[in-house]
Amino acid sequence: MTRMAFRFIKLTVILVMAFVFCFVVSTVIFIYLQDMVNSRNMISTKTFLALIGFVLTILFFIAFGWCVGKPLTYLIRWINRLSKGKYSQPLDHLRKQNGDSNSTEGSVGYSYSSGFSSPSSSNSPDDSLHHNHYRYPYVLYKELFDRMSQLSNQLQRSETDRLNAEAKKQEWIAAISHDIKTPLSYVEGYAHMLAAAEYQWTDEERQNFSRQIRDKTAEMKHLIHDLSQTGRWSVEQFPMNKREDDIVNFLRDRMIDIANHPLAEQASFTFNDPESVCMIDFDSRLLGRVFQNVLMNAVIHNPPGIEIQCSISIDGKHCIIVIEDNGIGIEKSKLAQALDQSGRGIAIANAFVEAHAGCMSILPAEGKGTRVEIVLPVRL
């Protein structure tokens, strides 16, 4: 504020000096002309001094008002843009720099940048303010413009973060909505089997069906709980609860579970486990949904009689899981898109794998079918 006050005092002094200089020069010129011509045809000295003083006073107030008022009008228009949710920073108050085509030195209009640079483009937004070169008369309010630039940057980053958060939440909701269909299909299938009049189920079979329905109902409750908690967790990463466990047994159990699905009655499953034990840190619920999505896709999108093979191996610091089928396969044009289709099963599985610092790829299997490779880090 001290610097701003000093600049205003400097402006006032300059305008007063200009006023005095113009007044003196005009008076000298008037007296010189008065001596050269017939003084009778000239106005009186007092009248001239009063007239020139009045004109210069008007010009002084116009100049001072322009220097003080133009930046304030500019700021008001800037604030109005912010109130309407337009957070891009105007550039008319900045001087044109070499290679900068977004601002114009002699521009009179009120133009704005087409967008905002990423917050990561500068180590510190505050540091960039020191390199700004302001046009006159905007330089009078340099500190105020610096704060407005910071506000615009902060609002823009907040809006970007909000949109990213909303997109993440929508993806999470889509993922849960998709994954809840699998346990629901279990419940529906076993319920139909229990209600089928043409079959006489034993008590042991009925207990098994009831146990499966109970387990899948509990799984659906967990998914619904996750859905209700969507707005409470940070969307920078999926809500995870990692624990060290044996991924070999975990994958085997998931395959057995899918093999018991009513839709998988005519599918054949093979599990190859050269590694008897492989301990890694993972979230059993998220990674379980990964294997569930991949295996159920192989069952649902292929004709009856499909053969599905799972294998797991260790390569240095990585655990490699391969799920391969001999089905109809995926068109090459769709392979690259499969991992990026938000809300789809494979895209959801890929997101969960990446949340475990792993990677997932979909390839054509040897001969025919589809091969899904999942690579996860191993704790040594």
Residue pairs with C-beta under 8 A, 6 or more apart in sequence:
1 143
3 142
3 143
4 140
4 141
4 142
4 143
4 144
7 139
7 140
7 142
8 68
8 140
11 64
11 67
11 140
12 64
15 60
15 63
15 64
16 60
18 60
19 56
19 57
19 59
19 60
22 56
23 52
23 53
23 56
26 52
26 56
27 48
27 49
27 52
30 45
30 48
30 52
31 45
33 42
34 42
34 45
43 51
66 137
67 136
67 137
67 140
68 137
68 140
70 137
70 138
71 93
71 137
71 138
71 140
71 141
71 145
72 141
74 90
74 92
74 93
74 110
74 138
75 141
75 144
75 145
75 148
77 90
77 110
78 90
78 148
78 152
81 87
81 88
81 90
81 112
82 151
82 152
82 155
85 159
86 112
87 116
87 152
87 155
87 156
87 159
88 112
88 113
88 114
88 115
88 116
88 152
88 156
89 112
89 113
89 116
89 149
89 152
89 153
90 110
90 111
90 112
90 113
91 102
91 103
91 111
91 112
91 113
92 103
92 107
92 109
92 110
92 111
92 135
93 134
93 135
93 138
93 145
94 103
94 132
94 133
94 134
94 135
95 103
95 105
95 133
95 134
95 135
96 103
96 104
96 105
97 133
102 113
102 114
103 111
104 111
105 135
116 153
116 156
119 125
119 153
119 157
119 160
122 128
125 149
125 150
125 153
126 150
129 146
129 149
129 150
132 145
132 146
132 149
134 142
134 145
138 145
164 235
165 235
168 235
169 230
169 231
169 235
170 342
171 342
171 343
171 348
171 351
172 226
172 230
172 235
172 238
173 227
173 230
174 342
174 343
174 348
175 289
175 343
175 348
175 351
176 223
176 224
176 226
176 227
177 227
177 343
178 293
178 343
178 344
178 345
178 348
179 223
179 289
179 292
179 293
179 345
179 348
180 220
180 223
180 224
182 261
182 292
182 293
182 296
183 216
183 217
183 219
183 220
183 223
184 216
184 220
185 261
185 262
185 263
186 212
186 213
186 216
186 261
186 262
187 213
187 216
187 217
187 220
189 261
189 262
189 263
190 209
190 212
190 213
190 262
191 213
192 262
193 199
193 201
193 209
193 262
194 201
194 206
194 209
194 210
201 209
212 260
222 285
226 239
229 239
233 239
237 355
238 286
238 351
238 352
238 355
240 283
240 286
240 355
241 283
241 285
242 281
242 282
242 283
242 356
243 281
243 282
243 283
243 284
244 279
244 280
244 281
244 379
245 279
245 280
245 282
245 284
246 277
246 278
246 279
247 278
247 279
247 280
247 282
247 287
247 312
247 319
247 321
247 376
248 273
248 275
248 276
248 277
248 278
248 312
250 282
250 284
250 287
250 288
251 271
251 291
251 310
251 312
251 321
252 271
252 273
254 288
254 291
254 292
254 295
255 269
255 271
255 291
255 295
255 310
256 269
257 292
258 264
258 269
258 291
258 292
258 295
258 296
258 299
259 267
259 269
261 296
261 299
263 296
263 299
263 300
264 299
266 304
266 305
266 306
267 298
267 299
267 302
267 304
267 305
267 306
267 307
267 308
268 305
268 306
268 307
268 308
269 308
269 309
269 310
270 307
270 308
270 309
270 310
271 309
271 310
271 311
272 309
272 310
272 311
272 312
273 311
273 312
274 311
274 312
274 313
275 312
275 313
275 314
278 312
278 314
278 319
278 378
279 378
279 379
280 319
280 376
280 377
280 378
280 379
281 379
282 356
282 376
283 355
283 356
286 352
286 355
286 356
287 352
287 353
287 356
289 348
289 349
289 352
290 349
290 352
290 353
290 360
290 374
291 323
293 345
293 346
293 348
293 349
294 323
294 345
294 346
294 349
294 372
294 374
295 308
295 323
296 345
297 345
297 346
298 306
298 308
298 323
298 325
298 327
298 370
299 306
299 308
301 327
301 328
302 325
302 327
302 328
303 327
303 328
306 325
306 326
306 327
307 325
307 326
308 323
308 324
308 325
309 322
309 323
309 324
309 325
310 321
310 322
310 323
310 324
311 321
311 322
311 324
312 319
312 320
312 321
312 322
313 319
313 320
313 322
314 320
314 378
317 377
317 378
317 380
318 375
318 376
318 377
318 378
319 375
319 376
319 377
319 378
320 373
320 374
320 375
321 373
321 374
321 375
321 376
322 371
322 372
322 373
322 374
323 371
323 372
323 374
324 365
324 369
324 370
324 371
324 372
325 365
325 369
325 370
326 365
326 367
326 368
326 369
327 368
327 369
327 370
328 368
328 369
329 364
329 365
329 368
329 369
329 370
330 338
330 362
330 364
330 370
332 364
335 362
335 363
335 364
338 344
338 346
338 347
338 362
339 346
339 347
339 350
339 360
339 361
339 362
340 347
341 347
346 362
349 360
350 360
353 359
353 360
353 374
353 376
354 360
356 376
356 377
357 376
357 377
358 374
358 375
358 376
358 377
359 374
359 375
360 372
360 373
360 374
360 375
361 372
361 373
362 370
362 371
362 372
362 373
363 370
363 371
363 372
363 373
364 370
364 371
365 371
